[in-house]
Amino acid sequence: MFKRILVPCSESMRGEVALRLALALAQKTALEVIVLSAPSVRLAPQDVPQGTCAVPGSVAVEGANADADAGRAHALKLIARLRAQSARVRVIPWEDQSMRQISALSRQLGVELILLAPKDRCQLELLWYPRSVAHTLADLGVPLLILPEQQQAATLMSSLAAPIVVALDGSESDADALAFAVGWSRLFGATLLLVSVLRQQTHTPLGDEVERSLREALAHAQAQLRQALVDTSTTVGVDILFGRPAEALRRYATEQRAGLTVIGAHHQHGEHRYFTGDVAGSLVRQAPTTVALLPDGAAPARGV
């Protein structure tokens, strides 16, 4: 599904969790992992022997003593397992620890997915400040996968097989969200849950028409995915939610014990375009699941 992914590592990131996810992907597909190493992370490009794979653990920082040693030991185990999967790993200095450098390298190197495992998701706003999450995604041009603080490396594999909530709002990015979700489901065997959100159930002619239109669109998407996944045992469900979009999606993901929420982030507002950058930003901060953010016009590796 993905051939080249980017993993930024710094003292504000949990590199061991992001790299564990990279390992899970490497076990499913041929993969190149590009590690952005901040100055505080004790690894430089010259530390990587020619022809081998090496990655840092974000907890292995200068002055961390026992924690640093434990983090590096854990990273070495991941290195061995990545090498066993024939994954190629490149280390590049993350000199200014900015989203600007991430964006430039992503475009230059043809990155298809960026993994972030922050210690505090609220601090991500400092990473892309002063831009919004939607504008940041537009600059990146590729999906951004953000793991929640409560996600531990030890339970990562079970979360990958948990249901995937795919938030659809009738915009052009729905096709990319569906493709991403189908590809992820094929890798890890997860159930797909297609959902749309209405802010309120009005029972007026206009409200009924909007709800009917959304249900028809969901049913059409469900039929398409069932056909695309006919060679698998994947289940595809649909639901209409009511309420504030971010709150409704968080509640639904919790109820369904989902492991991933996939959503497009738009900086434009439209009549039925509920999943704006504000909704995506709220999910990044508070979702109980990993969140896959897709920019307008993203071209993720197709799963269908």
C-alpha positions in Angstrom: 0.0 0.0 0.0 2.8 2.4 1.0 6.3 2.2 -0.3 8.0 5.1 1.5 7.0 6.6 4.9 8.4 9.4 7.0 8.9 9.2 10.8 9.9 12.4 12.6 11.8 11.6 15.9 12.5 14.1 18.6 12.2 14.4 22.4 8.5 15.4 21.9 7.7 12.3 19.9 7.4 8.7 20.9 9.6 7.3 18.2 9.4 3.7 19.6 5.6 3.6 18.9 5.8 5.2 15.5 8.6 2.8 14.5 6.7 -0.2 15.8 3.9 0.8 13.4 6.5 1.1 10.7 7.6 -2.4 11.5 4.0 -3.6 11.3 3.7 -2.1 7.8 7.1 -3.5 6.8 5.8 -7.0 7.7 3.0 -6.5 5.2 4.7 -4.7 2.3 8.1 -3.7 0.9 8.9 -0.4 2.7 11.4 2.4 3.0 11.4 4.2 6.3 12.8 7.7 6.4 13.6 8.9 9.9 13.9 12.6 10.6 16.3 12.7 13.6 16.2 15.9 15.8 19.5 17.1 17.3 18.3 15.8 20.7 18.0 12.3 19.4 21.3 10.4 19.6 21.6 9.2 16.0 23.2 10.8 13.0 23.4 9.6 9.3 27.0 8.6 9.8 26.0 6.3 12.6 24.2 4.1 10.0 26.6 1.5 8.5 26.4 1.3 4.7 24.0 -1.4 3.6 22.2 -1.7 7.0 19.1 -0.3 8.6 19.2 1.8 11.7 16.5 3.8 13.5 16.5 5.9 16.7 14.2 5.7 19.7 12.9 9.1 20.6 13.3 8.4 24.3 17.1 8.0 23.8 18.1 11.6 24.2 21.1 13.2 25.7 21.1 13.4 29.4 18.3 10.9 29.9 20.8 8.3 31.3 18.9 5.1 32.2 15.8 6.0 30.1 18.1 6.9 27.1 19.9 3.5 27.4 16.6 1.7 27.6 15.2 3.6 24.6 18.2 2.8 22.5 18.2 -0.8 23.5 14.5 -1.0 22.4 15.3 0.8 19.2 18.1 -1.8 18.4 15.5 -4.6 18.7 13.3 -2.8 16.2 16.3 -2.3 14.0 17.0 -6.0 13.9 13.4 -6.8 13.2 13.2 -4.1 10.4 16.3 -5.6 8.8 14.7 -9.1 9.0 11.8 -7.7 7.0 14.3 -6.2 4.4 13.1 -2.7 5.1 15.4 0.1 4.1 15.9 2.9 6.6 17.4 6.3 5.9 18.3 8.8 8.7 18.1 12.5 7.8 18.8 15.3 10.3 15.7 17.2 11.4 17.6 20.4 12.0 14.9 23.0 12.7 12.2 20.5 13.9 9.7 22.3 11.7 6.8 21.2 9.6 8.4 23.2 6.8 11.3 20.7 6.6 8.9 17.8 6.8 6.8 19.2 3.9 9.9 19.9 1.8 11.4 16.4 2.3 8.1 14.7 1.7 7.8 16.2 -1.7 11.5 15.8 -2.5 11.6 12.2 -1.6 8.2 11.1 -2.7 6.9 10.2 0.8 3.4 8.5 0.8 2.6 8.6 4.5 3.9 10.5 7.5 3.7 8.9 11.0 3.5 11.0 14.1 3.4 9.7 17.7 3.5 12.8 19.9 3.8 12.7 23.6 1.1 15.4 23.8 -1.2 15.8 20.7 -2.1 19.4 21.8 1.5 20.3 21.2 1.2 19.5 17.5 -0.4 22.9 17.0 3.0 24.3 17.8 4.6 22.2 15.1 2.4 23.6 12.3 1.8 27.1 13.9 0.7 29.6 12.6 -1.1 27.5 9.9 -4.2 25.4 10.5 -4.2 21.6 10.2 -6.0 21.8 6.9 -3.5 24.2 5.4 -0.6 22.2 6.8 -2.0 19.0 5.1 -2.5 20.9 1.9 1.2 21.7 2.0 2.2 18.2 2.8 0.0 16.7 0.0 0.1 13.2 1.7 -1.8 11.5 4.5 -0.8 12.2 8.0 -1.2 9.4 10.6 -1.3 10.6 14.2 -1.2 8.1 17.1 -2.9 9.0 20.4 -0.9 9.3 23.7 -2.6 6.3 25.2 -1.4 4.1 22.3 1.3 1.8 23.7 3.7 -0.2 21.5 2.7 -3.4 23.2 -0.9 -3.1 22.2 -0.3 -1.6 18.7 -1.0 -4.8 16.8 -4.4 -5.3 18.3 -5.4 -1.7 17.6 -4.5 -2.2 13.9 -7.0 -5.0 13.6 -9.8 -2.9 15.3 -12.6 -1.4 13.3 -11.9 1.6 11.0 -14.3 4.6 11.2 -14.4 6.3 7.8 -15.9 9.8 8.0 -17.6 10.8 4.7 -19.2 14.2 4.0 -19.9 14.1 0.3 -16.8 16.0 -0.7 -14.2 15.0 -3.3 -11.8 13.7 -0.6 -14.3 10.9 0.2 -12.8 8.8 -2.6 -9.3 9.2 -1.0 -10.6 8.4 2.4 -12.3 5.2 1.1 -9.1 4.1 -0.8 -7.0 4.7 2.3 -9.3 2.7 4.5 -9.7 -0.2 2.1 -5.9 -0.4 1.8 -5.5 -0.4 5.6 -8.2 -3.0 6.0 -6.5 -5.2 3.4 -3.3 -5.0 5.4 -4.7 -5.7 8.8 -8.1 -7.3 8.3 -10.1 -4.5 10.0 -13.8 -4.0 9.7 -14.9 -0.8 7.9 -17.5 1.5 9.3 -18.7 4.3 7.0 -20.3 7.2 8.7 -21.7 10.7 7.9 -22.8 13.3 10.5 -25.8 15.6 10.5 -25.7 18.4 13.0 -29.3 17.8 14.0 -32.3 15.6 13.1 -34.9 18.2 12.1 -37.7 16.1 10.5 -38.3 19.0 8.1 -38.6 18.4 4.3 -35.1 19.8 3.7 -33.6 17.9 6.6 -35.2 14.7 5.5 -33.9 15.2 2.0 -30.4 15.8 3.2 -30.5 12.7 5.4 -32.0 10.6 2.6 -29.2 11.8 0.3 -26.5 10.9 2.8 -28.0 7.5 3.3 -28.1 6.8 -0.4 -24.4 7.9 -0.7 -23.4 5.7 2.2 -25.3 2.7 0.7 -23.6 3.3 -2.7 -20.1 3.5 -1.0 -20.9 0.4 1.0 -21.8 -1.6 -2.2 -18.6 -0.4 -3.9 -16.4 -1.5 -1.1 -18.1 -4.8 -0.7 -17.4 -5.4 -4.4 -13.8 -4.3 -4.0 -13.4 -6.5 -1.0 -15.2 -9.5 -2.4 -12.1 -11.6 -2.1 -11.9 -10.9 1.7 -14.1 -11.5 4.7 -14.1 -7.8 5.6 -17.4 -6.4 7.0 -18.6 -3.0 5.8 -21.1 -1.2 8.0 -22.8 2.2 7.6 -24.3 4.7 10.1 -25.7 8.2 10.2 -24.7 10.2 13.3 -26.3 13.3 14.8 -24.7 16.2 16.7 -21.5 18.2 16.5 -19.3 16.3 14.0 -16.1 16.0 16.1 -18.0 15.0 19.3 -20.2 12.5 17.4 -17.2 10.9 15.7 -15.3 10.6 19.0 -18.3 9.0 20.7 -18.9 6.6 17.9 -15.3 5.5 17.7 -15.3 4.8 21.5 -18.6 2.9 21.3 -17.3 0.8 18.4 -13.9 0.3 20.0 -12.3 1.5 16.8 -8.6 1.6 16.2 -8.5 4.2 13.4 -10.5 7.2 12.2 -10.0 8.3 8.6 -11.1 11.8 7.7 -10.5 14.5 5.1 -9.5 17.9 6.4 -10.8 20.8 4.3 -10.1 24.5 4.7 -13.1 25.4 2.5 -16.6 25.5 3.9 -19.6 24.3 1.9 -23.3 23.5 2.4 -22.7 19.8 3.3 -19.0 19.9 3.9 -19.0 19.3 7.6 -15.6 17.8 8.1 -13.6 21.1 7.9 -10.1 21.6 9.3 -11.7 22.6 12.7 -13.3 19.2 13.0 -10.0 17.4 12.0 -8.1 19.5 14.4 -10.4 18.6 17.3 -10.1 14.9 16.4 -6.3 15.2 16.4 -6.4 16.6 19.9 -9.1 14.3 21.5 -9.9 11.2 19.4 -9.6 7.9 21.2 -8.1 6.3 18.1 -5.3 6.9 15.7 -6.4 9.5 13.2 -5.5 9.4 9.5 -5.9 13.0 8.0 -6.2 13.3 4.3 -5.6 16.6 2.5 -7.7 17.8 -0.4 -6.4 16.2 -3.5 -4.3 13.6 -1.7 -3.3 10.6 -3.7 -2.7 7.8 -1.2 -1.7 4.4 -2.5 -5.0 2.9 -3.7 -6.6 0.1 -1.9 -9.2 -0.5 -4.6 
